Amino acid sequence: MAVKEPYNATVWNKYYGPNLGYIQEQYEQFVKDPSSVEQHYRDLFTVSGPPPLAPDAERVPGPAVSADADWLKKAVKASKLIANIRIYGHMAANIDPLERSSNPMAKWLELETYELTREDLNALPASLIWDNAPADVHTAMDAVHRMRQAYTQTIAYEFGHVHDESELRWLNSQAESMTSPAPLNNTERKELLKRLVQVEHFETFLHKTFVGQKRFSLEGNDALVPMLDEIVRAAAHDGAEHILMGMAHRGRLNVLAHILGKPYDIIFSEFHHSPNKELFPSEGSMGVTYGWSGDVKYHLGADRAVREGETVRTRITLANNPSHLEFVNPVVEGFTRAAQEERNAPGLPKLNTSKAMAVLMHGDAAFPGEGIVAETLNIGKLQGYQNGGTVHIIVNNRIGFTTESEDSRSTHYASDLAKGYEIPIVHVNADDPEACIAAVRLASAYRHQFKKDFLIDLIGYRRHGHNEMDDPDTTQPIVYGKVRNHPTVYRVYAERLQREKVITEDDVKNMITEAESVLQQAFDQMKEGKQKNAESKTAVALEPDQPTQRPTAYSLAGLQEINRELLRVPDGFTVYPKLDRILKRRKDALNDGERVDWALAETLAFATILKDGTPIRLSGQDSQRGTFAHRHLVLHDSESGGLYSPLHQLSDSRASFGVYNSPLSEASVLGFEYGYNVFAPETFVIWEAQYGDFANAAQVIIDQFISAGRAKWTQRSNLTIMLPHGYEGQGPEHSSGRLERFLQLSAEENWTVANLTCAAQYFHLLRRQAALCGQADARPLVIMAPKSLIRNPRSTSAGVDLASGAFQPVLPEPLLGSNPEKVKRLVVCSGKVAIDLQTELEAGRGQDFSWLHILRLEQLYPFPERELGAHLSTFSSLEEIVWVQEEPKNMGGWTYADARLRAIAPQKVTVQYIGRPDRSSPASGYADVHSFEQRRIVREALKLNTQVQAPVPSS
C-alpha cells in the first residue's frame, strides 16, 4: 500500500523511547497488512508516512544507537520489564518475617522472561525505559536494579489500581526515590529501638506478672507503636488539633500505654483487682475496650519543626470499642468529621480537614471479612462524610483466631478490598521498623497532599495464641515452630544497629534495664495503693435520672414569621412547579382554623432550634427530600439544577444546618452519626432510616454503642433515630421499625422511645431533644416515625398547639372521655393504630361510645406510669384495659407493656390484648389480607361487628 512521502517529522516529535519502538512495530505490521492495525494508526501512517528509524524511511540525525528492529524490540521488552516491576514487585518483596509466602509473580521480574540478558540491558540507555531516571542511573540494567531495589525489599507498593494520573505519578516517584520519605538519622534510629524495647518488655512484664490472663499481645507486630508515634508527630506538624484512633483488642493495651499515655500502674491495677482473673481484661471488658484520651506534647525535631525547639499540643483519643472489631470504624470517622467542622454560623458547617485526623487499625481477618469495613471505606469521599483521608493500618498476623488466611478470605492480600476504592496500599515487613516508619511517612505525605485515605498492611505474626490462654500449636504447629525460633523485633533491630556501629551491646542492655525498672516501679506503686491521680478513665455507670423538662413552646408570631421566610427563594431560582404549589399551601397553615402538617412542624422545629443556637445535622438515604416526598429541605432549581436550602438563609440563625443524602448503608452511616454526636454533643444529630425495617442492618451499632454506651463507657449521646413505622399493607420489609427490639434494650433510662400521632407532639419532642444537646442528662431518642400519617389530616395540629404546651407522654382520644365515670373499657395503644381507631370512631358517629376511652402512649420508654395512673384514677367503673396494636403479638409493644399495665391496673381490672397473633414475619405480603386483619383489630377494639369475610390470597 502506498504512503505519502517524505514523512512528516513534526508529527513524530512526541514519540520517543519505548513509545517510538511501539509505533515502529505498528508500522511494520501496517506495511505487511494494513488491516492488522487499528484505524487511527492506518490513518496516521497513510497521511504522515513511516515513523523515524523505519526501514526505507528518511532518518533525522540522532544519537549513535542501533536502529535495527531487534534493538527496538529489546527496548520495548525492557520497558515492559520496568512496568511489571512496578506492578508486580510487591509479589516478590521480602514482606513476611516468617517467609511463609511463595512468590508466584517473581518470573515477571526476571530478565529471562523477556529474553533479555545483562549485556542487552547494559547496551540500552536508562532514559529509553525510565522517564526522569535519576542521574546516577545510566543504563537499562542500572534502571532494573534500582527498580528492584525500590519495589522488592521489605516495603512493597501497590499503586496500579489508582487511576488518577497525578496521584499515580506522585506515588511512583516517592517509591522510586532513595531520599523521600527521608531515611532515619542515627538519633531517630536509637529512639526507635528504645521504643521497641518498651513495647516488648511491657508485654513480657504482663505475661510473667499476671500469668494466664488475657491481654491480646501485640508481639510480632511491635512496630505498630512507633508507627503511631510517627503518625502523631506528622499530624501535629501539619496542625492537627485532634487525632482520633480506633482499633480492636489486639495490642490495645500497648497503644493505650505508649501512645495515649495511660499510666502503667492503672493498667496493672485493672489486672490485679479483676474479680475474674481468667476473663479480665478481655474483648468485652472495660480494661481493654475502654478508650482513653489526653493531651500530649510532641517535641518536633529540627528537621520537622516549624521553629527550632517548638512544641505542638495535640489531643489523641482512642475510641471505645466492643468486641465487634471493625464496627468502631465509622464511629471514629464521625469523631473526626465533628472535630473538623465549625457549626456556629448559618449555612453548611465549615469543614477544615487539617484540624483532625483519623487512624484506624484493622485485623487481617476482619478487614475483608466484616462488611462494615467496605461500608466505611465507601463513605470516605462523600460530601457529608469525607474528612480529608484516614490512615488505615492492617495489623496483620495472618491468622484469624485459629483460621488460616486461605479459609478467611478469597483475596491474595488482606488489603485487596481497598483497591476498589483506589486507596494506595503499602505492604511492609514488621521485622523492619525503619521500613515501617518510611511507610507511615509516605502515608502522611500522601494524605497531606491529596486529602485521601492510605492503607499500610503491616505484615507480622502472632507470638502467642489468640489470647495468652490458647495453645496455638494445636492448629498451627508449623507456623508456631517457626515463631518459637524467630527472634523478636527489637532483637532483630538491635543486632542490625550493632552491626552498623550505631549502638553498642551495653546501650541495648541499658535500654532493657530502664524499661524493666519503670515497669517494676509502676507495679510496686500499684501494690502500695499509690496510683497516680491522672485523669480518671474508669467508667462509672451514670445515674438513671430522667431528662429535665425544658420549655418547648415558641411564640405564634415568631412561627408565622419563620414560615414566611421559609417560603422565600432567591431571585432567579425556579422551584419545580408542582413542588412550588405544594410548598405554597403552607403559607396560611399557622392562621386560625388552619392546620400544620407533619413536615411543616418538623421544619418549624428545626428553624427554631437553629435560632436558639443549636446546630443540626440530619442524614439518611433520602433525607433532603424525604423518603415520602414530604420534607424538601433542599430545593432543586428546575432549570439550572442549582441547590437552595431555606434553613441556610434564616434570619437570626446562630448555628449551621447540614442535611445529607447518605449512601445505601445503615451500619456505617448510623455509626458515623453516633460518633459525630459523641464528639460534638452540642449538635442535634439525627439519622433517618429510609424505612424503619432497615435499621436491622445497623443492629450492632444500636446494641453495642447507642443503647449501651452510656452504661459501659459513660459515653453521652443525644442522637435521634427516626424509623418510619406503620402497617399500610406494604409487606414485611416496609412496615415495622422493630419497636420491640428497642423496648427490649430499654433500661437504666438509657434513651427515650416514642411513637407519635400528631404534628404538635413531633414539634415539641424535637425541641425537647435539642434542648438536651451538651447537657448532663442527654440521652438518645428513638422515634417510630409515621409514613401514611405524614399526610393524614387527623395527625395535623393547630398552630396554637405549637405555640403553647409541651410534649405529652400520654394523649387521650379527643373524640372520647366526656363521661369518665361510664368508661368500662380502656384501650391503650401507640402510633398509627390510634388514628385507625379514630377514623372508625368518626365513621360511627351517633353510636354510644361512653363505655370506651382510648389513651395513646406517645412515649413508651421511659414508661409514663405516673401519667397513665392519673388517667386511670378517673375511671371509677373500669373493667378492662385492652392493649391494641397492629404488629404481631410477639412484636410491637405488647410484651413490654403487659406487665407494666398490670402493675398499675386497679384491682379486678383485667388486661387483655387485641392485635395480630404471633408471627415469624412482621407483616403480610398481601394487601387485601393486611386490610382484613387491620379492620378486624380496629372493630374488635371498638366492639363493632367483626363478621367480615376473610380474603383468599391469590397465588
N, C-alpha and C positions, 0 to 999 in steps of 0.2 A: 504494500500500500504506500503510495507516495505521500511525503510530508513536505511542509513548507521549509525552504532553505534560504539563507542560513538561519540557525536557531536564534531566538530572542534572549540575549544574555540577561536583560533586566528581569525577565520572568523567573529566572533560575537563581537569582541572588539570595532568595530566602531559604534555599535548600543547601544544607551543608552537613558534614559529619554523617551520622547514620541515616539521617533523612535523605541525604543525597544518594547514599547507597541503595536505599529502598526505592527511590524514584528510578534509579538505574535498572533495578530488577524489573520494575513495572514496564520500562521502555523495552527491555529485551523480550518480554512476553508480548508486548504490543507489536513488535516487528514480526514475530513468528505468527501471532494470531490476535488481531485487534479485539476480537470478541472475548478474549480471556481476561481483559482488564475492565475495570469499571468505566462507565460512560464519561465521567469527568476527566479521567486520565486519557481516554481516547480523544476527547476534545482538546485537552492540553497539548498532547503530542502532535495532533493534526495542525493546530494553529501555531505552536511555538517551536516545533521541531524537536530534535533529540536533546536531552539534558547534557551538561558538561561531562566530559570523560566517557561519553558513549562511543561505541565503535563507529568510525567513519564520520564522527561529528567534529565540528570546529572546536578547538580547545583554547581556553584562555590561559595565560601564564599563571602558574601557581607553585606551591611548594614541591620540592622534589620528592614525591611519593609515588609508589607504584599505582598505576591506574588500571591494572587488569581486573577482570571480573572476579578472579579468585581472591584478590586483595580486598575488593569491596565486600565480597561475601563474608570474609573473616571479620571485617569491621562491623558488619551487621550482626554477626553471631556474638561478637564481643559485647556489643551494645545490649543484646538480649541477655547475656550473662549478667551484666551490671544491673539491668532491670529486675532480673529474677533474684539477685542477692537482696535487693530492696524488698521484694515481695515475699520471698520465702526464707530469708535469712533467719528469722525467728525460729523456724523449724529445726535448724541445725545449731542453734545457740546453746550455750552452756548455762541453762537456767534452772536446772534441777539439782539441788545439793546432793541428793541420793543417787543421781544418774539412773533414774528408773525409766526414762523415756528413750525410745528409739528415734532416729532422725529420718523419717520416710522421704523427706524432700531434699535430703542432702545432695542427691545426684544433680539437682538443678543448679548447684553451686560449683560443680566440678568442671574443669576445662574439657575433659574427655567427652562429656555430654554434648558439647558444641563442636567437637572435632577440632579443638584448638590446642596448641602447645604453648609453652612459655616463650619459645622463640617467636611464635606468631604474635603474641601479645607485646613482646618487647619491641617488635618492629612497628607497632602502631602507636601514634601519639595519643596520650590520655585525653586530649581535647576532643578527639573524634567520638568518644563514647561517654564522656562525663563533662557536661556543660559546667563551666566555672569550677573546674578541678583546682584543688589547692596548688600553690606554686611549687611545692616540693614533690608533686605527683607528675612525673614526666611521661611515662609510658602506660599503655593499657594494662600491663602486668602490675605496675605500681597502683593503678586505679583499682584493679581487682583485689589486690592485697589490702588496700586501705578500706575498701567496702566490706570485705570480710571482717576486718578488724572492728568496723563500726557496727555491723549487724549480727555478728555471730558469737559475741562474747557472753559475759554474764548479764548483760542487759540486751533485750531484744525488742524490736519495734514492729508494730502492726499499724500501718497507716494507709494501706491501699484502699480501704473502704471509705476514706474521707474524700468526698467529691469536690469540695471547694478548692479550687486550684491554688489560691493564695495560701490557704492553710496547709495544704499538702506540701507545697514548695517550702514553706517555713519549717514544717516538721522534719522533712528530709534533710534540710540544711542543718538543723540542730543535731539530728542523729549522726550526720557525717562530719560534723565539726569536732576537732580534738580539743577545743578550748571552750565550748559552750554546750551545756552549763559548765561553769568554771569548776575545775577539779579542786578537791580539798587541799588546803595547805597543811603543814605538819601540826600546827596548833589545833586545827579542827580535827585532824585525824586522832590526836591524843584524846581530845574531848569525846570523840565518837566512841573510842574504845572504853573510856571511863563509863560512858552511859550504858554500853552493852554489859559491862561488869555489874553495874547497879541492877539492870534488868534481870540478869540471870540469877544473881545472888538473892534478890527479892523472892524469886520463885523457889529456889532451893531452901531458903530460910523457912518459908511457909511449909514446904514439903517435910522438912525434918522436925519442925516445931509443932505443927498441927497434923499429926500423922493420920492419913486416911481420909482427911476432909477434902471435899471438892473445892477446887479453885479455878479449874479450866485454864490451865497453864498456857502461857504464850510461848514457851520454849520450843525452838525450831523456827519461829518467826520473830525472834527477839528484835530484829531490825525495825519492826513497826514503831517502837517508841522513838528512836532517833529520827525516823521519818516524820513522825508527828511533830517532834521538836522543830524540824526544818520547815514544815508547813506553817507552824505558828510564827516562826521568825519571818518567813516570806510574807505572810498575810499582814503581820504587824508592820513590816516595812512598807507595804502597799497601802497602809492606812486603815486596815480593818479594825473596827471597834469591837466586833464580836466574831468568835469562831465557834460554830455550832457543830457538835460531833454526835454521831450515832453509831452504835455497834452492838453486837450480841455479847454473849458472856465470855467467849474465848479471848483471853488476855485483858479482860475488862479491869481487873484489879490492878494490873501493872500500869495501864493507862491512867486509871484514877490516881495512883500514887505518883507517877512520874511526869505526867503531862498536866494534870489538873491540881496537883499538889495536895491530895488528900493525905493527911499525916499517917505515917506507918502505924503509930500506936492506936489510932482509931480503927484502922483495918484489923489490926491484931485483936483489938477488943471485940470486934464483931465475931471473930472466930472463937475467942476464948470464952465469951459469955453466951455462946449459942446454946439454946436449950436442947437442940438435937445435933450432936456433933457429927453424925453421919450424913446429915442432909444439908447442913448450912456451912458456908454460903452455896447456894445452888442457883439454877436458872431462875427459879420462881421466888427467890428470897430477896429481901431488901438489901442484904450485904453486897450482892453482885449487881442486882438490877437497878438499885437506886442511883440516880445521877449525881452529878456534882458540878458546881460552877464556882468560879472565883477569879479575882483579878490577878494577873501575873504580869510581871515586868520582864521584858526580854531585852538584855543589852545587845545592841546591834554593833557588831564588829566594824572596824574602819572600812572594810570593803562593802558593807551593806548599809551603813548608817547614813541618814540624811545629813547629820552633822557628827563630827567625831565625839564619841562618848555619850551620844543621846540615848535615852531610854524611851520605849513606847509601851503604853499600858493597853492591854487587850483583854477582854473578858472571854474566857473559854467556858463552854457549857457542854457537858456530856449528858445527853437526854436519857431520861428514864426509859427502860425497855423491858417488857416481859419476855418470856421465853419464846415469843413468836418471831424471834430472829430479825427478819427483814422488815417487819411492819413499822419499825421506828423510822424507816427511810423517809416517807412523806411527812412525818411529824417534824423531822429536822429541817426538811425543805421549807415547811411552813414557818418554823422558827426564823429561818434565815430571811425569808421574804419580809416577815414582820419587822425584823431588825433593820432592814434596808429602806423602809418606807417612812415618809413623813406624812402624817394624816391630819395636820392641824389647819388645813385650808380647804376651801371648796374645790370641787372637781375630783379627778382621779388622784390617788395618793402619788406623791413624787418619789420615784424609785432611784436610789443610788446604790448600785451593786457593789461598790468598793467598801461600803460600810460594814459588810458582814460576809462571811464565807462558810459554806457547808462542807464538812468532811464526813464521808460515810465509809464505814468498814464493813465488809461483807464476808460471809463464809463461802468457800468454793463450791459446796454442795447447794447452799441456799440461793446463791446468785442466779443460777439458771433454773433452780427448782421451784422458787416461790414467785408466783405471778405478780405479787406486789412490786417486785423489782422492775419488771417491764413497765408496769403502770407508772411507777415513779420516774423512770427514765423518759417516758413519753411526755410528761408534763414539763420537762426541763427547759424547753424553748418556747412554751406557750405564753401568751401575753399576761394572763392573770397569775402565772406561777413561776416564770423564769426568774432566776436570781443571780445571773452572771457566772454560772458554772459551778459545779460541785466536783471536788476531788474525791474519786472513789478508789478505795484500796481493797482488793480481794485478799484477805488473809488466808492464803491458800496452803493448806496442809495435805491436800489431795486425798481427802477422805471425809465422808460424812458419817459421823458416829462410828459405825463399822462397815459402811457401804463404800465399795471402791468407786472410782470415778466412772468407770465404764458401766456401772449399774445406776448411776445417779444423773447422767446427762447424755444427750445424743450429740453433743458437740465435741470438737477436739479440745478446746480450751474452756475453762470455766467462764472466761470473759467474753465468749463469742456473741452472747446476747447483745453486748454493747455495739457491735458492728452495725446492727440495724439502725442505730441512732447516730451513726457516723462519729462515734466518740473515739478519739485516738487511744490506743492501747499500748502500754509498755509492760513486757514481762521481765521480771528481774529475779535473780538468784538471791535468796535470803541469806546465803552464806557470804555474799559480797556486800558489806554495808556501804561501801563507797559507791557502788553502782546503785544501791537503793537511794542514797542521797541524791545522786545525779538524776534519778527518775523523778524524785519529788521536785527538784529544781526545774526540770523540764515541765512538769505538770503545772507548777506555779506560774512559770513564764507564759505558758500557753493560755491559762485562764486569764492572766493579766492582759494578754494581747487580744484574745478573741472572745472572752466572756462566755466560755462554753465548758461543758464537762470534760474531764480527763480521767482515765482509768489506769491504775497501776495494779498489775497482777503479781503480788509478792509470793513467789513460789518457795515454800519451805517444807516443813514436815511437822509432825506432832510427836513430841518426845515421849509422852505418856499415852494412855488410852483417852477415850472421850472425856472422862474425868479421872481423877487420880485413884479411884477405887477400881477401875477397869483393868483387865489384863488383855492388852491388845494382841498378844501372841496367839490367842485362840483363833482369831480371824485374819490376822495379817502377819503370819510368822516370818515370811521372807523379808518384808519391809522392816519389821522390828529387829530382825537380826542385823540389818544394816544400821538402824538407828543406834543400837547399843554400841556399835563400833565406830560411830561417827562423832568427831569432836564437836563440842558446842560452838556457837557462833563467835563468842568473844575469844575462845582459844584459837580458832582459825585466824581471826583478825590479828590477835596479839602476835602469833607466830609470823605473820606477814610483816607487821611493823618492825619486829625484831630483825627479820632478815634484811629489811631495808634500812636498818640502823636509825629508825625514828625513835624507838624506845629501847629500854633495857629490860632484862628479866626482873630486876629489882623494881622498876617502875610498875610492872604488872602486879607484883606482889603487894606493893603499896596501895594500888587501886583496890585490890581484893580486901586487904586489911581494913581500909577506910570504909568500904561498903558494908562489910560484916559488922564493923564497930557501930555504925549508925543504926543498923537493923537491931542489934542486940540492945543498944541503949534505948531505942523506942520500945522494945519488948519489956525491958525492965521497968520503964516508966509506966507502961500499961499495967503491969502486975502490981505496981505500987499505988495504982489508982491516981496517977498524976497525968491523965490525958490532957493534951493541950485544949485550951478553950477556944479553938478555931471556930469559925462559923459552923454552927451545928447543922448537920445534914441528916441526923437520924429522924426518920419520918414518924410523926405522931398523928394519929387519926384526928381530923378536925371534929369538933363537937357537932352533933347532928341538929344544929339550930335551923329554924325556918328563916327564909329571907325576910328582912324588914320591909313592911309595906311602905311604898313611896307614892306620892300623888301622881296620877297619870292623866288627869283631865287637862284639856287645852282649850283656851277660850274660843268660843264660836266665831268671833270676829277674826281672830288670828287664823283659824282654819279656813275661813272664807277667803282671806287674802292669799293664803298659801295656794288654795285651789285655783285662784285666778292666775297666779304666777305659773303654776304647773301647766296651764293650757296655752301659755305663750311660746312661740317658736321664733328663732332668729329670722330676720328679713332674708328672703331668698331661699328659705328652707321649705321644701314641699313635702308635706306629710302625705302618705298614701291615702287617697280619698276615702276609701272605706273605713280606714282606721281613724281618719280625721273626724268622720261623723260619729264614730263610737266615743271618741275622747270628748267631743263637744257636748255629749249628753251629760257629762259630769258637771257642766257649768253651774247648774242650779241645784245640785244634789244636796247642798247644805242648807237650802232655804226651807222655810216652814212647809210641811206637807210633802216634802221630797225625801228620798232615801239614798243612803250611802251604801254602795255595794262593797263586796269583799276587797276587790282590787284597789278601789279608791281609799278605803280605810287603811289599807297597808301603805299606800303611797303617802297619805297624810301622816301616818305614824312615822315613816322614815323621815319625812320633811321636818317634823317637829323634833325628832331625835337629833338631826343634823343641826338645827337651830340651837339645841341645848348644848352643842359642842361635842357630841359623841360621834366618832367616825363609824361608818358602816361598811362592811364587806359582805357581799352576797354572791354565792356561786352555785352552779348546778348546770345540768345538761342543756336546759333551755331557759335559764333564769332571766335573761334580758327581756324576752318576750313573755315568758311564762309558758309552761307546758300546755296549758289550756287557753293560750292566746288571750290572757286576761291582764297581764302586768304592763307590758310596753314601757319599761323604764328607759329603754334605749330606742330612739326613733330613727328610722332609715329614710333618708331623702329619696323619694320615689323617682327622681330624675338623675341625681348625681351619685346616689349611693352613700352620701355622707352620713355621719352619725351625730346624734344630739341627745343628751340626757337632760331633761328639765331639772333634775335634782342637782346638776352641776352648776346651775345658774341661779340657785335660790338665794334671794337677798338675806343678809344677816346670817347665812350659814357659816358655822365656825369649824367645820370638820369635813373630811373627804368622804366621798361615796364611790365605792368600787363595786360594779356588778359584772360578773364574768360568766360567759357560757363555758362550761367545763368540757373536757373530753369525755368520751363514753366510758367513764370509770367511776366507781363508787369508793373503793377502799383507799386509793391513793388520794383522791380529792378530799374525802372526809378526814383522812389523817392529816393532810396538809392544813385544812381549815382548823382542826383541833390544835395543831402545833402553832399556827398563826395566832390563835386566840390565847393560848397559854403564854406566849411570849409578849403579846400586846393585849393584856386583859382589859385595857380601857376601850378596846374596839368591840363594837357589836358585830359579831361574826355569825353568819347564817349559811348553812348548807341545805339545799333543797334537792330531794330526790325527784327524778322525773316521774316515777310512781313510787308509792311507799314501799311496795314489794322489793324494789331494787336495793333497799338497804340491806337485804340479805347478803349482797356481795361485799358489804363493809362490816360484817359481823365482828371480826377480830378487833377492829378499831373501836367499835361500840362496847364490846365486852371488856377489853383489856385496858383501854385508855379512858374513854368518855365516862363510862359508868363507875369505874373503879379507881381512876387516877387520883381522885381526892382522898380516898381511904388508904391507898397503897403508898402514895408519894406526897401527900398534902399538896397536890398539884391542882391549882384552882382553874376553873374554866366556866365561862357562861355561854358557851357555844349553843346556838339554836339549830335544831334539826327539824326541817319541815318534811313530812311524809304524807303525800296525798293518799287518802284512805277513804273508802266508802264503797258500798255494794250497788253498782249500777248495771250489773249484767255484763261486765266486760271480761269476765273469765278469771281464772285463778292467778294470773300474773299481773292483773291491773286492779285488784280490789283491796287487798289487805296490806297495810304497813306493818303487820305483825305486832299489833298493840300488846299482845300477851307477853311477848319477849321482853319488852321494855318494862312492863309491870313486874315480871319475874325478877328483873335485875334491880328493882327499886328497893332501896333500904338506906338507912342512916341519912335520910334527907339528901341523897346524892344528886337528885335532879328533880325537875318538875315534868310531869306527863299530862298533856292536855288534849282534849278532843272537843272542839268548839262548834257552836251552831249559829253565831251571828257576828256581823262585821264589827260592832262596837266592842264585843269581847276580844276580838283579834287586835283591835287598835290598842286597847288598854293593856293587854298581855304583852304586846311588843314593847310598849313604852315601859312597862314594869321590868321586863327583862333587860332593856337597855340601861335602865337606872342602876342595875346591879353591876355594870361593867366596872372592873377595877376594885370592887368592894369585897370586904372580907366574907360576906355571905353570898357571894356569887356561886351559881351552880348552873349546869346545862339545862336546856329546855327542849323537850320533845313535843312537837305539835303534830297530831294527826290532822293534817290539813285537808280541806274539802276538795272535791272535784265538781260534782254537779251543783253543790251548794254555792259555788262561786257566782253562779248566775240565777240562783233561786231567789225570787223576791222575798220569800219567808226568812231568809238569812240576812237581809239588809237591815240597816238601822237608821234612825233619825239622827240628824246632825247633833242635836242636843245631847244624845246619848254618848257622843264622843267628848262633848264639852263639859260633861258632868259625870259623876260616879267613878267607878273603878272596876277592875276585873272581879267577877263574881265566880267563885268555885262551883256554886250550885245555882242554876236558874230554874224557877218554876215555869211551867207551861202557862203562857198568858191567857189562853182560852179557858182555863180551868181554875179551880181553887177558890171560887167565890163563897162556898159554904164548906169550910174545912171540917166542921163537926159532922158532916154527912159522908165524908170520904171513907170508904171501906177498902178500896184497892189503891195502893200507891205504886205507880210504875216508876222505876229508876232506870235511866238509860243514858247513853252518851253518844254524841256525834250525830251523823246523818239520820239514823233511825228516829231520832226525836222529831225531825222535820217531816219524815214519812208519817209519823203518828199525828202531827199537827195537820197535815194535808187531809188525812182521813177524818179527823175531827171536824174540819171545815166542811167536808162533804156531807157530814152527818148533822149539820146544824139543825136545831129543833129537837134533837133527841136529848134525853135527860142523862147527862154525864156527871151529875152531882156526886155520885158514888165513887168518882175517879179523880185522881190527881196524878200529874206527871212531873218529875223532877229530872232536869238534865244535869248530869255530872260533867261539868265543863273541865274540871281538874280532877284527874283520877289519882295522881300521886303528887305530893303528899295527900293522903286520903282526907277529904274535908269532913271529918267526923263531927266537929262542932256545928258546922253549918247544916249538915243533914239532921243532926239531933234537934236543932232549933225548929226545923220544919216538922219533924215527927211529933214534936210536943203539941202541935196544934191539931192533930188528927185524933180526936177522942174516940172515934168509932172504928178505927183502923183494924182490919182483919188480916190483910196480907200485903206483903211487899213483893213485887214482881220485878225481877231484873230482865229487861228486854234488850236484845242485841241482834244484829244482823249477821254477825260472824258465827261460825260453828261453835258448839258448846265448849269444846276443848281449846278454843282460841278466844280472841277478844278479851273482854274484861270480866267475864263471869267467875272464873276460878279465883281471880284476885278479889272481886267484890263480895263473893258469897260469905266468907267468914266475917268480913268487916260489917256487912249489913246485919248479919245475925247478932253480932256483938252489940249493936245499938238498937235493934228492934225491940219494941215493948213486949212484955210478956204476952204469950198466946198469939202473937202475930207471926204468921208463917212467912218464910222467904222462899220464893219459887223462881223458876227460870222459864223464859219463853224465848225461843230462837231456833236456829238450826240444830240438828243433832250433831254428835261428834263426827268429825270428818278428817280424812287424811289430807285432803286438798282444801285450800281456803275458800274456793267458790266454784260454782258450776260453770261449765263451759258453754252451756245453752242458755240463751237469753230468756226463752219462754219458761224454762224450769226456774231460773232465778226469779222471774216476776211472780210466778205462782208461790214460791216459798216466801218471798218478801210480803206478798199480800196476806198470806196465812199468818205470818208473825204479827203483822200490824192488827189484823182483825181479831186475832186471839187475845192480844193485849187489851183491846178495847171491848172485848166480849161481844163482838159482832158475829153475824152468821159466817162461819168458816167453811161451809159446804161449797167449795169451789172445785170444779173438775180439774184434776191434775193433768198436765200436758204429757204427751208421749214424745220424747226426743226423737227426732229423725236421725237416721244413721248417716 
